[in-house]
């Protein structure tokens, strides 16, 4: 595991390292297509103070960009 909080490998595997509810949702959101909104992904997020896809957040929500990433991924699954 690269991070103490957890780690995700694409949309097929996640490891939870910290049992905060928001951390679990962060890692599960990766399984649904959301990207990290920190490091190289920081410019994606329009609400970094509240977005749980930023690093180390134990409070907050999925921002609009994270929800758009999830919707986009789900649309690729429809057959």
Residue pairs with C-beta under 8 A, 6 or more apart in sequence:
1 7
1 15
1 17
3 17
4 17
4 18
5 17
5 18
5 23
5 26
5 27
5 55
5 56
6 14
6 15
6 16
6 17
6 18
6 23
6 26
6 27
7 14
7 15
7 17
7 27
8 14
8 15
8 27
8 30
8 31
10 30
11 30
11 31
11 32
11 33
11 73
12 31
14 27
14 28
14 30
14 31
15 27
16 23
16 24
16 27
17 23
20 58
22 52
22 57
22 58
22 59
22 60
23 52
23 58
25 52
25 62
26 52
26 53
26 57
29 52
29 53
29 62
29 66
29 70
30 36
32 70
32 73
32 74
33 69
33 70
33 72
33 73
33 74
34 53
34 62
34 66
34 69
34 70
34 73
35 41
35 44
35 53
35 66
35 69
36 53
36 54
36 55
37 44
37 45
37 48
37 51
37 53
37 54
37 63
37 65
37 66
38 53
38 54
38 55
39 55
41 53
42 48
42 54
44 65
45 51
45 53
45 54
45 63
45 65
45 66
46 63
46 64
46 65
47 63
47 64
48 54
49 60
50 57
50 59
50 60
50 61
50 63
51 57
51 60
51 61
51 62
51 63
51 65
51 66
52 59
52 60
52 61
52 62
52 66
53 62
53 63
53 66
54 60
62 70
